[in-house]
């Protein structure tokens, strides 16, 4: 969310050509339904009041927060290319589809598990996931594409076996 805030509100659109995001909480998280349950029980205000004192950013990442409503009023800016790379196994951004930006000519949403069914990377592991890293390199330099590998990638621990060089 920080790069998007920079692009949208701090003049970053004039300086940013491409934004590649790994498992971003673009549309927030339900924390596997915990925030939804708190809302149904009527304790969201109580919990968020205490939580915002120690972690304001945590409350801002909740699905439906006023911060996200403001940020997502205009989810993308013309002239910037957006690539979002996400895993269906993401246990932090829930539902995982909240990572994705709305379809547009300057948006590419990638689900690593759809490219490679052997890939079970999660929120924590995706930054070292060879499939996601190949996607990132291809988004940053489409003129010099690298082959996206398909190999077993486990949550938290990462790839099993040798990792192809890029």
C-alpha positions in Angstrom: 0.0 0.0 0.0 2.9 2.4 0.7 4.1 2.5 -3.0 0.5 3.1 -4.2 0.0 5.9 -1.6 3.3 7.4 -2.9 2.1 7.1 -6.5 -1.4 8.4 -5.8 -0.9 11.2 -3.2 2.8 12.2 -3.0 3.7 12.8 -6.7 5.2 9.4 -7.3 3.3 8.8 -10.6 5.8 11.2 -12.3 8.7 9.0 -11.0 7.4 5.5 -11.1 7.2 3.5 -14.3 6.3 0.0 -12.9 5.1 -1.2 -9.5 5.5 -4.9 -8.9 3.8 -6.1 -5.7 4.2 -9.4 -3.9 1.1 -10.4 -2.0 -0.1 -6.8 -1.2 -3.2 -6.2 0.8 -4.6 -3.8 -1.8 -8.2 -4.4 -0.7 -7.4 -5.3 2.9 -7.6 -8.5 4.8 -10.1 -10.3 7.0 -7.3 -12.1 8.8 -8.8 -15.4 8.0 -12.2 -14.1 9.0 -11.2 -12.8 12.4 -12.2 -9.2 11.5 -15.5 -10.4 10.1 -16.2 -12.4 13.3 -15.3 -9.3 15.5 -17.7 -7.2 13.4 -20.5 -9.8 13.8 -19.9 -9.9 17.6 -20.0 -6.1 17.7 -16.5 -5.8 19.2 -14.6 -4.3 16.2 -14.5 -0.8 17.7 -13.1 -2.1 21.0 -10.5 -4.3 19.4 -9.5 -1.6 16.8 -9.3 1.1 19.5 -6.7 -0.8 21.4 -4.9 -2.1 18.3 -4.7 1.3 16.7 -2.8 2.6 19.7 0.1 0.2 19.1 -0.3 -0.6 15.4 -2.3 2.0 13.3 -1.2 0.3 10.1 -2.8 -3.0 11.2 -6.2 -1.3 11.4 -5.7 0.4 8.1 -5.1 -3.0 6.4 -8.4 -4.3 7.5 -10.9 -4.9 4.6 -13.2 -1.9 4.4 -11.0 0.5 6.3 -11.4 4.2 5.6 -7.7 4.3 4.5 -8.2 1.6 1.9 -11.5 3.2 0.7 -9.5 6.4 0.1 -6.6 4.6 -1.6 -8.9 2.5 -3.7 -11.1 5.3 -4.9 -8.6 5.4 -7.8 -6.8 2.1 -7.7 -4.4 2.8 -10.5 -2.8 5.8 -12.2 -2.3 6.1 -16.0 1.3 5.8 -17.1 2.2 3.4 -14.3 2.3 -0.4 -15.0 1.1 -2.5 -12.1 1.9 -6.2 -11.6 0.4 -8.0 -8.6 1.8 -11.5 -7.8 -0.2 -13.5 -5.3 -0.7 -17.1 -4.0 -3.9 -18.8 -3.2 -2.1 -20.1 -0.1 -1.7 -16.5 1.4 -2.7 -16.8 5.0 -2.3 -13.0 5.7 -4.1 -11.4 2.8 -7.5 -13.1 3.0 -9.3 -13.6 0.9 -6.2 -13.8 -1.4 -8.1 -12.1 -4.2 -8.0 -8.9 -2.1 -4.4 -8.5 -3.4 -5.5 -8.0 -7.0 -6.2 -4.7 -8.6 -9.2 -4.2 -10.9 -8.6 -5.3 -14.5 -7.1 -2.5 -16.7 -4.7 -2.1 -19.6 -1.9 -1.2 -17.1 -2.6 -4.0 -14.6 -1.4 -7.6 -14.6 -2.6 -9.9 -11.8 -0.7 -13.2 -11.5 -1.6 -16.2 -9.3 1.6 -18.3 -8.9 -0.4 -21.5 -8.2 -2.2 -21.2 -11.5 1.0 -21.0 -13.3 2.5 -23.9 -11.4 0.2 -26.2 -9.4 3.3 -27.5 -7.5 3.8 -24.0 -6.0 2.3 -23.8 -2.5 4.1 -20.7 -1.4 2.4 -18.5 1.2 2.6 -14.9 2.2 5.9 -15.4 4.1 7.7 -17.4 1.5 6.6 -15.7 -1.8 9.5 -13.2 -1.7 11.9 -16.2 -2.2 9.6 -18.2 -4.5 11.4 -18.8 -7.9 8.1 -18.7 -9.7 7.2 -15.3 -8.2 10.7 -14.0 -8.7 10.6 -14.9 -12.4 7.3 -13.1 -12.7 8.8 -10.1 -11.0 11.8 -10.1 -13.4 9.6 -10.4 -16.4 7.4 -7.5 -15.2 10.4 -5.2 -14.6 12.1 -6.1 -17.9 9.7 -7.5 -20.4 12.3 -7.1 -23.2 14.5 -9.8 -21.6 12.0 -12.4 -20.4 13.1 -15.3 -18.2 11.4 -18.7 -18.2 9.0 -19.1 -15.3 9.9 -22.4 -13.7 7.5 -24.9 -12.2 8.8 -26.7 -9.2 7.7 -27.7 -5.7 7.6 -24.7 -3.4 6.5 -25.3 0.2 5.0 -22.7 2.5 7.5 -20.9 4.8 10.4 -23.3 3.8 10.6 -22.6 0.1 11.6 -24.6 -3.0 12.4 -28.3 -2.8 15.4 -29.2 -4.9 17.6 -27.1 -7.1 16.4 -23.7 -8.1 17.1 -22.7 -11.8 19.3 -19.6 -12.2 17.8 -16.5 -13.7 
